């Protein structure tokens, strides 16, 4: 039996993965890099580190952080999605066997 949070996850993940891995990666890496770069630039100013010698270091660092986290999130969500589906299939098969 699916919990409400699993139902929400399945619905949202099916929508996310509908466009495929490439579209997912492009969307989250591009937008994530932009947002992460802004946050890191802001934090370096607030914490008194000053702007690094090159803004390019922030952009490259942001890109690497976001790329790794995006790839990991796709892998983790796919693993979770498949585990839930397989569990439901096994439970359904057990119920079918018990009913016969």
Z-matrix of the N, CA and C atoms (Angstrom, degrees):
N
C 1 1.449
C 2 1.526 1 108.70
N 3 1.296 2 115.24 1 130.43
C 4 1.459 3 120.73 2 -179.50
C 5 1.525 4 111.23 3 -79.37
N 6 1.323 5 115.26 4 136.73
C 7 1.460 6 119.90 5 174.19
C 8 1.532 7 108.05 6 -80.85
N 9 1.324 8 117.50 7 161.93
C 10 1.472 9 119.06 8 178.05
C 11 1.531 10 113.25 9 -57.95
N 12 1.328 11 117.27 10 -37.77
C 13 1.473 12 118.93 11 179.57
C 14 1.532 13 110.76 12 -68.47
N 15 1.333 14 117.72 13 -35.38
C 16 1.465 15 120.16 14 176.75
C 17 1.524 16 110.74 15 -67.51
N 18 1.317 17 117.24 16 -38.79
C 19 1.465 18 120.64 17 177.19
C 20 1.525 19 110.50 18 -61.74
N 21 1.344 20 116.81 19 -44.38
C 22 1.470 21 120.65 20 178.41
C 23 1.525 22 110.43 21 -63.03
N 24 1.337 23 115.92 22 -43.44
C 25 1.461 24 119.78 23 -179.90
C 26 1.527 25 110.71 24 -61.20
N 27 1.335 26 117.05 25 -47.90
C 28 1.464 27 120.75 26 -178.16
C 29 1.519 28 110.44 27 -60.20
N 30 1.317 29 116.98 28 -45.09
C 31 1.463 30 120.47 29 -179.50
C 32 1.525 31 110.92 30 -62.67
N 33 1.332 32 116.60 31 -47.90
C 34 1.461 33 119.00 32 -177.57
C 35 1.529 34 111.56 33 -68.78
N 36 1.339 35 117.86 34 -38.00
C 37 1.457 36 119.94 35 -178.78
C 38 1.520 37 111.33 36 -70.45
N 39 1.334 38 117.52 37 -35.63
C 40 1.466 39 119.19 38 176.35
C 41 1.521 40 110.34 39 -62.25
N 42 1.324 41 117.34 40 -37.76
C 43 1.469 42 120.74 41 177.41
C 44 1.533 43 110.49 42 -67.78
N 45 1.328 44 117.36 43 -42.03
C 46 1.456 45 121.63 44 -179.01
C 47 1.526 46 111.74 45 -64.96
N 48 1.307 47 116.72 46 -43.90
C 49 1.458 48 120.02 47 -174.17
C 50 1.523 49 112.76 48 -83.52
N 51 1.337 50 116.83 49 -6.91
C 52 1.467 51 121.07 50 -178.17
C 53 1.530 52 111.61 51 -57.69
N 54 1.317 53 117.51 52 -40.87
C 55 1.461 54 121.01 53 -179.02
C 56 1.512 55 114.06 54 -77.12
N 57 1.304 56 116.84 55 -12.65
C 58 1.457 57 120.91 56 179.51
C 59 1.513 58 112.41 57 100.32
N 60 1.302 59 113.51 58 168.14
C 61 1.462 60 121.38 59 -176.23
C 62 1.528 61 112.16 60 -65.58
N 63 1.326 62 116.84 61 -40.62
C 64 1.467 63 120.25 62 -176.57
C 65 1.527 64 110.99 63 -63.13
N 66 1.321 65 116.92 64 -46.86
C 67 1.468 66 119.76 65 178.92
C 68 1.521 67 110.90 66 -63.59
N 69 1.314 68 117.12 67 -39.93
C 70 1.463 69 121.95 68 177.80
C 71 1.527 70 109.86 69 -60.45
N 72 1.331 71 115.98 70 -49.20
C 73 1.459 72 120.27 71 179.79
C 74 1.525 73 111.45 72 -60.70
N 75 1.327 74 116.62 73 -47.91
C 76 1.461 75 119.57 74 -178.24
C 77 1.522 76 111.77 75 -59.48
N 78 1.315 77 116.79 76 -47.46
C 79 1.453 78 120.48 77 -178.60
C 80 1.522 79 111.60 78 -60.23
N 81 1.313 80 116.60 79 -53.28
C 82 1.451 81 120.03 80 -174.21
C 83 1.527 82 113.24 81 -74.04
N 84 1.312 83 117.88 82 -32.82
C 85 1.461 84 119.33 83 179.19
C 86 1.527 85 110.72 84 -71.74
N 87 1.316 86 117.57 85 -44.26
C 88 1.465 87 119.92 86 -179.21
C 89 1.525 88 111.08 87 -66.26
N 90 1.323 89 116.45 88 -52.22
C 91 1.469 90 119.34 89 -178.63
C 92 1.526 91 111.28 90 -67.77
N 93 1.313 92 116.81 91 -40.06
C 94 1.454 93 120.81 92 -179.64
C 95 1.512 94 112.70 93 -64.80
N 96 1.332 95 116.90 94 -39.50
C 97 1.460 96 120.80 95 178.47
C 98 1.525 97 110.51 96 -62.91
N 99 1.309 98 116.30 97 -43.64
C 100 1.467 99 120.72 98 179.11
C 101 1.528 100 110.89 99 -60.83
N 102 1.323 101 116.42 100 -49.41
C 103 1.464 102 120.63 101 -178.21
C 104 1.527 103 111.05 102 -66.53
N 105 1.318 104 117.07 103 -44.35
C 106 1.466 105 121.35 104 -179.82
C 107 1.529 106 110.89 105 -62.46
N 108 1.322 107 117.36 106 -40.41
C 109 1.466 108 120.54 107 178.65
C 110 1.526 109 110.79 108 -63.20
N 111 1.329 110 116.79 109 -41.25
C 112 1.466 111 119.70 110 177.37
C 113 1.525 112 111.35 111 -62.59
N 114 1.319 113 116.55 112 -44.28
C 115 1.467 114 121.02 113 -179.09
C 116 1.527 115 110.49 114 -64.28
N 117 1.321 116 117.43 115 -46.22
C 118 1.468 117 120.32 116 -179.17
C 119 1.529 118 110.71 117 -65.00
N 120 1.331 119 117.72 118 -41.96
C 121 1.470 120 120.47 119 178.09
C 122 1.528 121 110.05 120 -61.72
N 123 1.319 122 116.73 121 -42.42
C 124 1.466 123 120.48 122 178.78
C 125 1.529 124 110.95 123 -63.49
N 126 1.321 125 116.37 124 -46.52
C 127 1.465 126 119.99 125 -178.76
C 128 1.525 127 112.26 126 -63.98
N 129 1.318 128 117.77 127 -37.33
C 130 1.457 129 119.00 128 178.50
C 131 1.528 130 110.74 129 -65.26
N 132 1.327 131 116.84 130 -33.38
C 133 1.463 132 120.02 131 177.24
C 134 1.521 133 111.32 132 -72.08
N 135 1.330 134 116.98 133 -45.14
C 136 1.466 135 121.72 134 -177.11
C 137 1.525 136 111.10 135 -66.80
N 138 1.310 137 117.15 136 -40.48
C 139 1.460 138 120.53 137 -177.65
C 140 1.516 139 112.86 138 -81.20
N 141 1.307 140 116.57 139 -1.49
C 142 1.453 141 120.51 140 174.31
C 143 1.513 142 115.03 141 84.25
N 144 1.291 143 118.09 142 15.09
C 145 1.457 144 120.01 143 177.95
C 146 1.519 145 111.13 144 -77.91
N 147 1.317 146 115.88 145 -18.43
C 148 1.453 147 120.00 146 -176.30
C 149 1.515 148 110.05 147 73.75
N 150 1.285 149 116.41 148 168.45
C 151 1.461 150 120.63 149 179.15
C 152 1.521 151 108.14 150 -72.55
N 153 1.325 152 117.80 151 130.30
C 154 1.463 153 119.48 152 -179.90
C 155 1.525 154 110.67 153 -58.40
N 156 1.305 155 114.35 154 167.32
C 157 1.459 156 119.08 155 -179.08
C 158 1.522 157 110.89 156 -54.09
N 159 1.305 158 115.38 157 -30.27
C 160 1.454 159 118.25 158 -177.89
C 161 1.523 160 109.58 159 -139.03
N 162 1.304 161 114.98 160 130.51
C 163 1.452 162 120.19 161 174.91
C 164 1.532 163 110.03 162 -65.51
N 165 1.326 164 114.76 163 -21.87
C 166 1.465 165 120.08 164 179.66
C 167 1.526 166 111.19 165 -62.46
N 168 1.327 167 118.25 166 -32.12
C 169 1.465 168 121.04 167 178.05
C 170 1.527 169 110.53 168 -62.81
N 171 1.319 170 116.29 169 -40.13
C 172 1.468 171 120.50 170 178.27
C 173 1.514 172 110.17 171 -65.36
N 174 1.312 173 116.31 172 -44.05
C 175 1.469 174 119.89 173 -178.07
C 176 1.531 175 110.77 174 -65.86
N 177 1.312 176 117.44 175 -44.17
C 178 1.470 177 120.70 176 179.58
C 179 1.526 178 110.54 177 -65.48
N 180 1.320 179 116.83 178 -44.05
C 181 1.465 180 120.38 179 177.51
C 182 1.515 181 111.96 180 -61.07
N 183 1.321 182 116.25 181 -43.18
C 184 1.466 183 121.03 182 178.17
C 185 1.519 184 110.85 183 -62.50
N 186 1.330 185 115.61 184 -43.94
C 187 1.464 186 120.26 185 179.44
C 188 1.525 187 110.95 186 -59.67
N 189 1.323 188 117.08 187 -44.45
C 190 1.467 189 120.37 188 -179.00
C 191 1.527 190 111.48 189 -65.81
N 192 1.329 191 116.79 190 -44.94
C 193 1.467 192 120.67 191 179.45
C 194 1.521 193 110.85 192 -60.34
N 195 1.317 194 116.08 193 -48.33
C 196 1.465 195 120.76 194 -176.55
C 197 1.528 196 111.23 195 -69.07
N 198 1.318 197 117.65 196 -38.04
C 199 1.467 198 120.18 197 179.41
C 200 1.524 199 111.05 198 -63.13
N 201 1.320 200 116.51 199 -46.61
C 202 1.466 201 120.10 200 179.39
C 203 1.531 202 110.30 201 -62.49
N 204 1.328 203 117.30 202 -45.54
C 205 1.464 204 119.60 203 -178.32
C 206 1.532 205 111.70 204 -67.86
N 207 1.323 206 118.19 205 -33.56
C 208 1.464 207 120.98 206 177.81
C 209 1.526 208 111.13 207 -67.87
N 210 1.314 209 116.59 208 -44.64
C 211 1.466 210 120.29 209 178.64
C 212 1.527 211 109.90 210 -63.14
N 213 1.334 212 116.52 211 -43.03
C 214 1.457 213 120.11 212 178.53
C 215 1.525 214 111.28 213 -63.89
N 216 1.327 215 118.15 214 -41.73
C 217 1.466 216 120.04 215 -178.43
C 218 1.526 217 111.10 216 -65.91
N 219 1.345 218 118.45 217 -38.42
C 220 1.471 219 120.46 218 176.59
C 221 1.527 220 109.19 219 -61.75
N 222 1.328 221 116.19 220 -48.90
C 223 1.465 222 120.64 221 -178.61
C 224 1.529 223 110.61 222 -59.76
N 225 1.326 224 117.40 223 -47.43
C 226 1.463 225 121.76 224 -177.71
C 227 1.533 226 111.18 225 -64.06
N 228 1.323 227 117.47 226 -45.08
C 229 1.462 228 120.62 227 -179.08
C 230 1.527 229 111.64 228 -66.58
N 231 1.320 230 117.24 229 -38.77
C 232 1.469 231 120.05 230 176.48
C 233 1.525 232 110.42 231 -63.73
N 234 1.317 233 116.88 232 -43.20
C 235 1.466 234 121.69 233 179.59
C 236 1.523 235 109.91 234 -61.60
N 237 1.318 236 116.88 235 -45.95
C 238 1.462 237 121.35 236 179.59
C 239 1.530 238 110.99 237 -64.24
N 240 1.325 239 116.66 238 -43.88
C 241 1.461 240 122.08 239 179.91
C 242 1.535 241 110.48 240 -59.57
N 243 1.312 242 116.38 241 -49.57
C 244 1.468 243 120.81 242 -178.79
C 245 1.526 244 111.68 243 -64.55
N 246 1.329 245 116.88 244 -37.87
C 247 1.462 246 120.09 245 179.11
C 248 1.530 247 111.00 246 -64.58
N 249 1.318 248 117.15 247 -41.38
C 250 1.467 249 120.61 248 178.81
C 251 1.518 250 110.27 249 -65.11
N 252 1.330 251 116.99 250 -45.58
C 253 1.473 252 121.00 251 -179.44
C 254 1.528 253 110.33 252 -62.87
N 255 1.321 254 117.30 253 -45.54
C 256 1.470 255 120.16 254 179.63
C 257 1.522 256 111.47 255 -63.41
N 258 1.319 257 117.37 256 -39.20
C 259 1.466 258 120.82 257 177.63
C 260 1.523 259 110.69 258 -62.09
N 261 1.319 260 116.33 259 -43.59
C 262 1.462 261 120.13 260 179.84
C 263 1.530 262 111.29 261 -66.01
N 264 1.315 263 117.18 262 -36.76
C 265 1.474 264 120.25 263 177.35
C 266 1.523 265 109.94 264 -65.19
N 267 1.334 266 117.26 265 -45.49
C 268 1.475 267 120.65 266 178.09
C 269 1.524 268 111.05 267 -60.76
N 270 1.340 269 116.87 268 -44.66
C 271 1.464 270 120.36 269 179.23
C 272 1.525 271 111.03 270 -62.30
N 273 1.316 272 116.96 271 -39.74
C 274 1.464 273 120.76 272 178.36
C 275 1.512 274 112.00 273 -65.52
N 276 1.332 275 116.39 274 -39.63
C 277 1.463 276 120.25 275 178.44
C 278 1.529 277 110.76 276 -66.00
N 279 1.352 278 117.39 277 -38.82
C 280 1.458 279 120.84 278 177.96
C 281 1.538 280 110.88 279 -63.91
N 282 1.314 281 115.78 280 -41.20
C 283 1.470 282 119.53 281 179.36
C 284 1.529 283 110.36 282 -65.70
N 285 1.325 284 116.40 283 -38.44
C 286 1.464 285 120.24 284 178.14
C 287 1.527 286 110.47 285 -63.77
N 288 1.336 287 116.36 286 -42.27
C 289 1.462 288 120.36 287 179.81
C 290 1.530 289 111.31 288 -66.09
N 291 1.320 290 116.65 289 -38.34
C 292 1.462 291 120.80 290 -179.59
C 293 1.533 292 110.46 291 -69.49
N 294 1.317 293 116.33 292 -31.79
C 295 1.457 294 120.60 293 -178.04
C 296 1.527 295 112.86 294 -74.56
N 297 1.315 296 117.74 295 -21.95
C 298 1.474 297 120.81 296 -177.76
C 299 1.457 298 111.51 297 -84.15
